[in-house]
Amino acid sequence: MRIVLMGLGWLFVALGILGAFLPLLPTTPFMLLAVACFTRSSPSLEAWLLNHPRFGPPLRNWREHGAISRRAKVAAVGLMAASYAIFVASTAPPLWRALLVLAILLCSSLFIVTRPDAS
């Protein structure tokens, strides 16, 4: 199981790095999954990721305080709003689908906004 978790951890790190460059692929959720996998498989890789100069601070803030930086909150909610606008404008979904997607995005936004601010 240790090898499987380590492999998944590296897969999530790779996806997270891709997400840093591709606008529709999120970085932080993949890095959080990577840390979780490394926690159970390799303490040294967990420490490496938590002490990484780019990815470490938000991961530590989440782990220690459940906190998200204000800048990340604004970016996440703003991108969700822009994505929804593009979704509605480009696909002209039926009303039920538009409302379902809106409800999911609103719940996600509410979760993000209600997390403590990272210092």
BAKEMI-971772 format. One record per residue: residue number from 1; x, y, z of N, C-alpha, C in turn. Coordinates in Angstrom, 2 decimals. Layout:
BEGIN
<site i="NUM" n_u="X" n_v="Y" n_w="Z" ca_u="X" ca_v="Y" ca_w="Z" c_u="X" c_v="Y" c_w="Z"/>
...
//
This chain:
BEGIN
<site i="1" n_u="0.83" n_v="-1.20" n_w="0.00" ca_u="0.00" ca_v="0.00" ca_w="0.00" c_u="0.87" c_v="1.26" c_w="0.00"/>
<site i="2" n_u="2.02" n_v="1.17" n_w="0.67" ca_u="2.93" ca_v="2.32" ca_w="0.72" c_u="3.37" c_v="2.75" c_w="-0.67"/>
<site i="3" n_u="3.67" n_v="1.79" n_w="-1.53" ca_u="4.11" ca_v="2.10" ca_w="-2.89" c_u="2.99" c_v="2.73" c_w="-3.69"/>
<site i="4" n_u="1.78" n_v="2.23" n_w="-3.52" ca_u="0.62" ca_v="2.79" ca_w="-4.23" c_u="0.39" c_v="4.24" c_w="-3.80"/>
<site i="5" n_u="0.44" n_v="4.50" n_w="-2.50" ca_u="0.25" ca_v="5.86" ca_w="-2.01" c_u="1.36" c_v="6.80" c_w="-2.48"/>
<site i="6" n_u="2.57" n_v="6.30" n_w="-2.52" ca_u="3.67" ca_v="7.13" ca_w="-3.00" c_u="3.49" c_v="7.44" c_w="-4.49"/>
<site i="7" n_u="3.08" n_v="6.44" n_w="-5.26" ca_u="2.82" ca_v="6.66" ca_w="-6.68" c_u="1.70" c_v="7.67" c_w="-6.90"/>
<site i="8" n_u="0.64" n_v="7.54" n_w="-6.11" ca_u="-0.46" ca_v="8.51" ca_w="-6.20" c_u="0.01" c_v="9.91" c_w="-5.81"/>
<site i="9" n_u="0.84" n_v="9.97" n_w="-4.77" ca_u="1.38" ca_v="11.26" ca_w="-4.34" c_u="2.13" c_v="11.94" c_w="-5.47"/>
<site i="10" n_u="2.98" n_v="11.20" n_w="-6.16" ca_u="3.73" ca_v="11.78" ca_w="-7.27" c_u="2.82" c_v="12.16" c_w="-8.43"/>
<site i="11" n_u="1.78" n_v="11.36" n_w="-8.68" ca_u="0.81" ca_v="11.70" ca_w="-9.72" c_u="0.13" c_v="13.03" c_w="-9.39"/>
<site i="12" n_u="-0.28" n_v="13.18" n_w="-8.12" ca_u="-0.93" ca_v="14.42" ca_w="-7.72" c_u="0.03" c_v="15.61" c_w="-7.76"/>
<site i="13" n_u="1.29" n_v="15.40" n_w="-7.44" ca_u="2.28" ca_v="16.48" ca_w="-7.57" c_u="2.39" c_v="16.91" c_w="-9.03"/>
<site i="14" n_u="2.47" n_v="15.93" n_w="-9.93" ca_u="2.57" ca_v="16.24" ca_w="-11.37" c_u="1.34" c_v="17.01" c_w="-11.84"/>
<site i="15" n_u="0.16" n_v="16.57" n_w="-11.43" ca_u="-1.07" ca_v="17.28" ca_w="-11.82" c_u="-1.11" c_v="18.68" c_w="-11.22"/>
<site i="16" n_u="-0.64" n_v="18.83" n_w="-9.99" ca_u="-0.59" ca_v="20.14" ca_w="-9.36" c_u="0.35" c_v="21.08" c_w="-10.08"/>
<site i="17" n_u="1.50" n_v="20.58" n_w="-10.50" ca_u="2.44" ca_v="21.42" ca_w="-11.24" c_u="1.85" c_v="21.82" c_w="-12.58"/>
<site i="18" n_u="1.18" n_v="20.88" n_w="-13.25" ca_u="0.49" ca_v="21.24" ca_w="-14.49" c_u="-0.55" c_v="22.32" c_w="-14.24"/>
<site i="19" n_u="-1.25" n_v="22.19" n_w="-13.11" ca_u="-2.28" ca_v="23.17" ca_w="-12.77" c_u="-1.72" c_v="24.56" c_w="-12.55"/>
<site i="20" n_u="-0.46" n_v="24.67" n_w="-12.20" ca_u="0.15" ca_v="25.99" ca_w="-12.04" c_u="0.27" c_v="26.71" c_w="-13.37"/>
<site i="21" n_u="0.26" n_v="25.96" n_w="-14.47" ca_u="0.43" ca_v="26.56" ca_w="-15.79" c_u="-0.84" c_v="26.51" c_w="-16.65"/>
<site i="22" n_u="-1.74" n_v="25.59" n_w="-16.35" ca_u="-2.97" ca_v="25.47" ca_w="-17.12" c_u="-4.12" c_v="26.08" c_w="-16.33"/>
<site i="23" n_u="-4.83" n_v="27.03" n_w="-16.91" ca_u="-5.82" ca_v="27.78" ca_w="-16.14" c_u="-7.01" c_v="26.97" c_w="-15.63"/>
<site i="24" n_u="-7.40" n_v="25.90" n_w="-16.29" ca_u="-8.58" ca_v="25.16" ca_w="-15.85" c_u="-8.27" c_v="24.00" c_w="-14.92"/>
<site i="25" n_u="-7.00" n_v="23.77" n_w="-14.65" ca_u="-6.60" ca_v="22.66" ca_w="-13.77" c_u="-6.14" c_v="23.24" c_w="-12.44"/>
<site i="26" n_u="-6.81" n_v="22.88" n_w="-11.34" ca_u="-6.44" ca_v="23.46" ca_w="-10.05" c_u="-5.14" c_v="22.88" c_w="-9.51"/>
<site i="27" n_u="-4.38" n_v="23.71" n_w="-8.82" ca_u="-3.11" ca_v="23.26" ca_w="-8.25" c_u="-3.29" c_v="22.77" c_w="-6.81"/>
<site i="28" n_u="-3.89" n_v="23.59" n_w="-5.98" ca_u="-3.93" ca_v="23.31" ca_w="-4.55" c_u="-4.62" c_v="22.00" c_w="-4.18"/>
<site i="29" n_u="-5.77" n_v="21.66" n_w="-4.76" ca_u="-6.38" ca_v="20.38" ca_w="-4.36" c_u="-5.48" c_v="19.18" c_w="-4.66"/>
<site i="30" n_u="-4.76" n_v="19.23" n_w="-5.78" ca_u="-3.85" ca_v="18.13" ca_w="-6.09" c_u="-2.68" c_v="18.08" c_w="-5.12"/>
<site i="31" n_u="-2.18" n_v="19.24" n_w="-4.72" ca_u="-1.09" ca_v="19.26" ca_w="-3.75" c_u="-1.55" c_v="18.79" c_w="-2.38"/>
<site i="32" n_u="-2.79" n_v="19.12" n_w="-2.00" ca_u="-3.33" ca_v="18.63" ca_w="-0.73" c_u="-3.45" c_v="17.10" c_w="-0.77"/>
<site i="33" n_u="-3.89" n_v="16.57" n_w="-1.90" ca_u="-3.97" ca_v="15.11" ca_w="-2.04" c_u="-2.57" c_v="14.49" c_w="-1.99"/>
<site i="34" n_u="-1.60" n_v="15.15" n_w="-2.62" ca_u="-0.23" ca_v="14.64" ca_w="-2.61" c_u="0.31" c_v="14.59" c_w="-1.18"/>
<site i="35" n_u="0.09" n_v="15.65" n_w="-0.42" ca_u="0.56" ca_v="15.67" ca_w="0.98" c_u="-0.10" c_v="14.55" c_w="1.77"/>
<site i="36" n_u="-1.40" n_v="14.35" n_w="1.55" ca_u="-2.11" ca_v="13.28" ca_w="2.27" c_u="-1.51" c_v="11.92" c_w="1.93"/>
<site i="37" n_u="-1.21" n_v="11.70" n_w="0.66" ca_u="-0.60" ca_v="10.42" ca_w="0.26" c_u="0.80" c_v="10.27" c_w="0.84"/>
<site i="38" n_u="1.59" n_v="11.35" n_w="0.79" ca_u="2.95" ca_v="11.28" ca_w="1.32" c_u="2.96" c_v="11.13" c_w="2.84"/>
<site i="39" n_u="1.95" n_v="11.68" n_w="3.52" ca_u="1.86" ca_v="11.53" ca_w="4.97" c_u="1.81" c_v="10.06" c_w="5.36"/>
<site i="40" n_u="1.12" n_v="9.27" n_w="4.55" ca_u="0.95" ca_v="7.86" ca_w="4.85" c_u="2.01" c_v="6.96" c_w="4.21"/>
<site i="41" n_u="2.86" n_v="7.53" n_w="3.35" ca_u="3.82" ca_v="6.67" ca_w="2.65" c_u="5.27" c_v="7.10" c_w="2.82"/>
<site i="42" n_u="5.53" n_v="8.41" n_w="2.93" ca_u="6.92" ca_v="8.86" ca_w="2.98" c_u="7.03" c_v="10.19" c_w="3.74"/>
<site i="43" n_u="7.41" n_v="10.14" n_w="5.00" ca_u="7.56" ca_v="11.37" ca_w="5.77" c_u="8.56" c_v="12.36" c_w="5.14"/>
<site i="44" n_u="9.58" n_v="11.85" n_w="4.48" ca_u="10.54" ca_v="12.78" ca_w="3.87" c_u="9.93" c_v="13.53" c_w="2.69"/>
<site i="45" n_u="9.10" n_v="12.86" n_w="1.88" ca_u="8.43" ca_v="13.55" ca_w="0.78" c_u="7.36" c_v="14.50" c_w="1.29"/>
<site i="46" n_u="6.69" n_v="14.12" n_w="2.37" ca_u="5.73" ca_v="15.02" ca_w="3.00" c_u="6.44" c_v="16.29" c_w="3.46"/>
<site i="47" n_u="7.56" n_v="16.14" n_w="4.13" ca_u="8.32" ca_v="17.30" ca_w="4.61" c_u="8.82" c_v="18.14" c_w="3.45"/>
<site i="48" n_u="9.26" n_v="17.49" n_w="2.38" ca_u="9.72" ca_v="18.23" ca_w="1.19" c_u="8.60" c_v="19.11" c_w="0.64"/>
<site i="49" n_u="7.41" n_v="18.55" n_w="0.51" ca_u="6.30" ca_v="19.31" ca_w="-0.05" c_u="5.85" c_v="20.42" c_w="0.89"/>
<site i="50" n_u="5.78" n_v="20.13" n_w="2.19" ca_u="5.38" ca_v="21.15" ca_w="3.16" c_u="6.40" c_v="22.28" c_w="3.29"/>
<site i="51" n_u="7.66" n_v="22.00" n_w="2.98" ca_u="8.70" ca_v="23.02" ca_w="3.06" c_u="9.06" c_v="23.62" c_w="1.71"/>
<site i="52" n_u="8.35" n_v="23.23" n_w="0.67" ca_u="8.60" ca_v="23.76" ca_w="-0.68" c_u="8.33" c_v="25.27" c_w="-0.66"/>
<site i="53" n_u="9.20" n_v="26.08" n_w="-1.28" ca_u="9.02" ca_v="27.53" ca_w="-1.22" c_u="7.73" c_v="28.03" c_w="-1.88"/>
<site i="54" n_u="7.26" n_v="27.35" n_w="-2.92" ca_u="6.05" ca_v="27.80" ca_w="-3.63" c_u="4.78" c_v="27.15" c_w="-3.08"/>
<site i="55" n_u="4.80" n_v="25.85" n_w="-2.88" ca_u="3.60" ca_v="25.12" ca_w="-2.50" c_u="3.45" c_v="24.95" c_w="-0.99"/>
<site i="56" n_u="4.53" n_v="25.05" n_w="-0.24" ca_u="4.50" ca_v="24.78" ca_w="1.18" c_u="3.61" c_v="25.70" c_w="2.01"/>
<site i="57" n_u="3.72" n_v="27.04" n_w="1.86" ca_u="2.92" ca_v="27.92" ca_w="2.71" c_u="1.41" c_v="27.68" c_w="2.64"/>
<site i="58" n_u="0.81" n_v="27.58" n_w="1.45" ca_u="-0.64" ca_v="27.33" ca_w="1.46" c_u="-1.01" c_v="25.95" c_w="2.02"/>
<site i="59" n_u="-0.16" n_v="24.97" n_w="1.80" ca_u="-0.42" ca_v="23.63" ca_w="2.34" c_u="-0.35" c_v="23.63" c_w="3.86"/>
<site i="60" n_u="0.65" n_v="24.32" n_w="4.41" ca_u="0.78" ca_v="24.40" ca_w="5.86" c_u="-0.38" c_v="25.20" c_w="6.47"/>
<site i="61" n_u="-0.77" n_v="26.30" n_w="5.82" ca_u="-1.90" ca_v="27.10" ca_w="6.32" c_u="-3.18" c_v="26.25" c_w="6.37"/>
<site i="62" n_u="-3.39" n_v="25.44" n_w="5.34" ca_u="-4.59" ca_v="24.60" ca_w="5.34" c_u="-4.50" c_v="23.54" c_w="6.42"/>
<site i="63" n_u="-3.36" n_v="22.89" n_w="6.52" ca_u="-3.19" ca_v="21.81" ca_w="7.48" c_u="-3.31" c_v="22.30" c_w="8.92"/>
<site i="64" n_u="-2.68" n_v="23.43" n_w="9.23" ca_u="-2.62" ca_v="23.90" ca_w="10.60" c_u="-3.85" c_v="24.70" c_w="11.03"/>
<site i="65" n_u="-4.45" n_v="25.44" n_w="10.09" ca_u="-5.53" ca_v="26.35" ca_w="10.48" c_u="-6.79" c_v="26.21" c_w="9.63"/>
<site i="66" n_u="-6.76" n_v="25.38" n_w="8.60" ca_u="-7.89" ca_v="25.31" ca_w="7.68" c_u="-8.08" c_v="26.63" c_w="6.96"/>
<site i="67" n_u="-6.97" n_v="27.36" n_w="6.76" ca_u="-7.03" ca_v="28.72" ca_w="6.24" c_u="-6.65" c_v="28.79" c_w="4.76"/>
<site i="68" n_u="-7.26" n_v="29.76" n_w="4.09" ca_u="-6.98" ca_v="30.05" ca_w="2.67" c_u="-6.67" c_v="31.54" c_w="2.59"/>
<site i="69" n_u="-5.64" n_v="31.89" n_w="1.84" ca_u="-5.28" ca_v="33.31" ca_w="1.73" c_u="-6.39" c_v="34.09" c_w="1.03"/>
<site i="70" n_u="-6.49" n_v="35.35" n_w="1.36" ca_u="-7.52" ca_v="36.21" ca_w="0.76" c_u="-7.34" c_v="36.27" c_w="-0.76"/>
<site i="71" n_u="-6.10" n_v="36.36" n_w="-1.19" ca_u="-5.82" ca_v="36.41" ca_w="-2.63" c_u="-6.32" c_v="35.14" c_w="-3.33"/>
<site i="72" n_u="-6.11" n_v="33.99" n_w="-2.72" ca_u="-6.57" ca_v="32.73" ca_w="-3.30" c_u="-8.10" c_v="32.66" c_w="-3.30"/>
<site i="73" n_u="-8.73" n_v="33.18" n_w="-2.26" ca_u="-10.19" ca_v="33.20" ca_w="-2.22" c_u="-10.76" c_v="34.05" c_w="-3.36"/>
<site i="74" n_u="-10.20" n_v="35.24" n_w="-3.52" ca_u="-10.68" ca_v="36.13" ca_w="-4.59" c_u="-10.48" c_v="35.48" c_w="-5.95"/>
<site i="75" n_u="-9.31" n_v="34.88" n_w="-6.15" ca_u="-9.04" ca_v="34.22" ca_w="-7.43" c_u="-10.00" c_v="33.06" c_w="-7.67"/>
<site i="76" n_u="-10.21" n_v="32.24" n_w="-6.66" ca_u="-11.08" ca_v="31.07" ca_w="-6.82" c_u="-12.51" c_v="31.47" c_w="-7.13"/>
<site i="77" n_u="-13.05" n_v="32.39" n_w="-6.35" ca_u="-14.44" ca_v="32.80" ca_w="-6.55" c_u="-14.58" c_v="33.55" c_w="-7.88"/>
<site i="78" n_u="-13.63" n_v="34.39" n_w="-8.19" ca_u="-13.66" ca_v="35.12" ca_w="-9.47" c_u="-13.61" c_v="34.19" c_w="-10.67"/>
<site i="79" n_u="-12.74" n_v="33.19" n_w="-10.60" ca_u="-12.64" ca_v="32.23" ca_w="-11.70" c_u="-13.89" c_v="31.36" c_w="-11.81"/>
<site i="80" n_u="-14.50" n_v="31.03" n_w="-10.67" ca_u="-15.76" ca_v="30.27" ca_w="-10.73" c_u="-16.85" c_v="31.11" c_w="-11.39"/>
<site i="81" n_u="-16.92" n_v="32.40" n_w="-11.05" ca_u="-17.93" ca_v="33.27" ca_w="-11.66" c_u="-17.69" c_v="33.40" c_w="-13.17"/>
<site i="82" n_u="-16.43" n_v="33.60" n_w="-13.55" ca_u="-16.11" ca_v="33.71" ca_w="-14.98" c_u="-16.42" c_v="32.40" c_w="-15.71"/>
<site i="83" n_u="-16.09" n_v="31.28" n_w="-15.08" ca_u="-16.38" ca_v="29.98" ca_w="-15.69" c_u="-17.87" c_v="29.77" c_w="-15.88"/>
<site i="84" n_u="-18.65" n_v="30.20" n_w="-14.90" ca_u="-20.10" ca_v="30.04" ca_w="-15.01" c_u="-20.64" c_v="30.91" c_w="-16.15"/>
<site i="85" n_u="-20.15" n_v="32.13" n_w="-16.24" ca_u="-20.59" ca_v="33.03" ca_w="-17.31" c_u="-20.26" c_v="32.44" c_w="-18.68"/>
<site i="86" n_u="-19.07" n_v="31.90" n_w="-18.82" ca_u="-18.67" ca_v="31.27" ca_w="-20.09" c_u="-19.53" c_v="30.04" c_w="-20.37"/>
<site i="87" n_u="-19.79" n_v="29.24" n_w="-19.33" ca_u="-20.63" ca_v="28.05" ca_w="-19.46" c_u="-22.01" c_v="28.42" c_w="-20.00"/>
<site i="88" n_u="-22.64" n_v="29.41" n_w="-19.38" ca_u="-23.99" ca_v="29.80" ca_w="-19.78" c_u="-23.99" c_v="30.42" c_w="-21.18"/>
<site i="89" n_u="-23.02" n_v="31.29" n_w="-21.44" ca_u="-22.98" ca_v="31.98" ca_w="-22.74" c_u="-22.63" c_v="31.05" c_w="-23.90"/>
<site i="90" n_u="-21.77" n_v="30.09" n_w="-23.66" ca_u="-21.30" ca_v="29.27" ca_w="-24.78" c_u="-22.11" c_v="28.00" c_w="-25.01"/>
<site i="91" n_u="-22.84" n_v="27.53" n_w="-23.99" ca_u="-23.57" ca_v="26.27" ca_w="-24.19" c_u="-25.08" c_v="26.42" c_w="-24.16"/>
<site i="92" n_u="-25.58" n_v="27.55" n_w="-23.71" ca_u="-27.03" ca_v="27.77" ca_w="-23.59" c_u="-27.70" c_v="26.54" c_w="-22.97"/>
<site i="93" n_u="-27.32" n_v="26.20" n_w="-21.73" ca_u="-27.86" ca_v="24.98" ca_w="-21.11" c_u="-29.33" c_v="25.12" c_w="-20.77"/>
<site i="94" n_u="-30.02" n_v="23.99" n_w="-20.64" ca_u="-31.39" ca_v="24.06" ca_w="-20.15" c_u="-31.39" c_v="24.66" c_w="-18.74"/>
<site i="95" n_u="-32.50" n_v="25.23" n_w="-18.35" ca_u="-32.58" ca_v="25.92" ca_w="-17.07" c_u="-32.18" c_v="25.03" c_w="-15.90"/>
<site i="96" n_u="-32.60" n_v="23.78" n_w="-15.87" ca_u="-32.28" ca_v="22.90" ca_w="-14.75" c_u="-30.78" c_v="22.69" c_w="-14.63"/>
<site i="97" n_u="-30.09" n_v="22.56" n_w="-15.78" ca_u="-28.64" ca_v="22.35" ca_w="-15.74" c_u="-27.92" c_v="23.62" c_w="-15.30"/>
<site i="98" n_u="-28.36" n_v="24.77" n_w="-15.78" ca_u="-27.75" ca_v="26.04" ca_w="-15.38" c_u="-27.92" c_v="26.26" c_w="-13.88"/>
<site i="99" n_u="-29.10" n_v="25.94" n_w="-13.35" ca_u="-29.34" ca_v="26.11" ca_w="-11.91" c_u="-28.54" c_v="25.10" c_w="-11.08"/>
<site i="100" n_u="-28.41" n_v="23.87" n_w="-11.58" ca_u="-27.62" ca_v="22.87" ca_w="-10.86" c_u="-26.15" c_v="23.29" c_w="-10.76"/>
<site i="101" n_u="-25.60" n_v="23.73" n_w="-11.89" ca_u="-24.19" ca_v="24.17" ca_w="-11.89" c_u="-24.04" c_v="25.40" c_w="-11.00"/>
<site i="102" n_u="-24.99" n_v="26.32" n_w="-11.07" ca_u="-24.95" ca_v="27.51" ca_w="-10.22" c_u="-24.97" c_v="27.13" c_w="-8.74"/>
<site i="103" n_u="-25.83" n_v="26.19" n_w="-8.37" ca_u="-25.92" ca_v="25.76" ca_w="-6.97" c_u="-24.60" c_v="25.15" c_w="-6.51"/>
<site i="104" n_u="-23.99" n_v="24.31" n_w="-7.34" ca_u="-22.71" ca_v="23.69" ca_w="-6.99" c_u="-21.64" c_v="24.76" c_w="-6.80"/>
<site i="105" n_u="-21.57" n_v="25.71" n_w="-7.72" ca_u="-20.56" ca_v="26.76" ca_w="-7.63" c_u="-20.81" c_v="27.68" c_w="-6.44"/>
<site i="106" n_u="-22.06" n_v="27.97" n_w="-6.16" ca_u="-22.36" ca_v="28.81" ca_w="-4.99" c_u="-21.97" c_v="28.11" c_w="-3.69"/>
<site i="107" n_u="-22.27" n_v="26.83" n_w="-3.59" ca_u="-21.87" ca_v="26.08" ca_w="-2.38" c_u="-20.35" c_v="26.03" c_w="-2.25"/>
<site i="108" n_u="-19.66" n_v="25.81" n_w="-3.36" ca_u="-18.20" ca_v="25.79" ca_w="-3.34" c_u="-17.65" c_v="27.15" c_w="-2.93"/>
<site i="109" n_u="-18.21" n_v="28.20" n_w="-3.49" ca_u="-17.77" ca_v="29.56" ca_w="-3.15" c_u="-18.02" c_v="29.87" c_w="-1.68"/>
<site i="110" n_u="-19.17" n_v="29.47" n_w="-1.19" ca_u="-19.50" ca_v="29.70" ca_w="0.22" c_u="-18.50" c_v="28.98" c_w="1.13"/>
<site i="111" n_u="-18.15" n_v="27.75" n_w="0.79" ca_u="-17.16" ca_v="27.02" ca_w="1.57" c_u="-15.83" c_v="27.77" c_w="1.59"/>
<site i="112" n_u="-15.38" n_v="28.22" n_w="0.43" ca_u="-14.10" ca_v="28.91" ca_w="0.32" c_u="-14.11" c_v="30.22" c_w="1.12"/>
<site i="113" n_u="-15.15" n_v="31.00" n_w="0.94" ca_u="-15.22" ca_v="32.32" ca_w="1.58" c_u="-15.31" c_v="32.20" c_w="3.10"/>
<site i="114" n_u="-15.91" n_v="31.14" n_w="3.61" ca_u="-16.06" ca_v="31.01" ca_w="5.06" c_u="-14.85" c_v="30.42" c_w="5.76"/>
<site i="115" n_u="-13.82" n_v="30.01" n_w="5.02" ca_u="-12.60" ca_v="29.53" ca_w="5.66" c_u="-11.85" c_v="30.72" c_w="6.25"/>
<site i="116" n_u="-11.09" n_v="30.51" n_w="7.31" ca_u="-10.31" ca_v="31.62" ca_w="7.88" c_u="-9.28" c_v="32.12" c_w="6.86"/>
<site i="117" n_u="-8.92" n_v="33.41" n_w="7.01" ca_u="-7.88" ca_v="33.98" ca_w="6.16" c_u="-6.52" c_v="33.54" c_w="6.66"/>
<site i="118" n_u="-5.66" n_v="33.18" n_w="5.74" ca_u="-4.28" ca_v="32.82" ca_w="6.09" c_u="-3.51" c_v="34.10" c_w="6.38"/>
<site i="119" n_u="-2.69" n_v="34.08" n_w="7.39" ca_u="-1.94" ca_v="35.29" ca_w="7.75" c_u="-0.66" c_v="35.42" c_w="6.98"/>
//
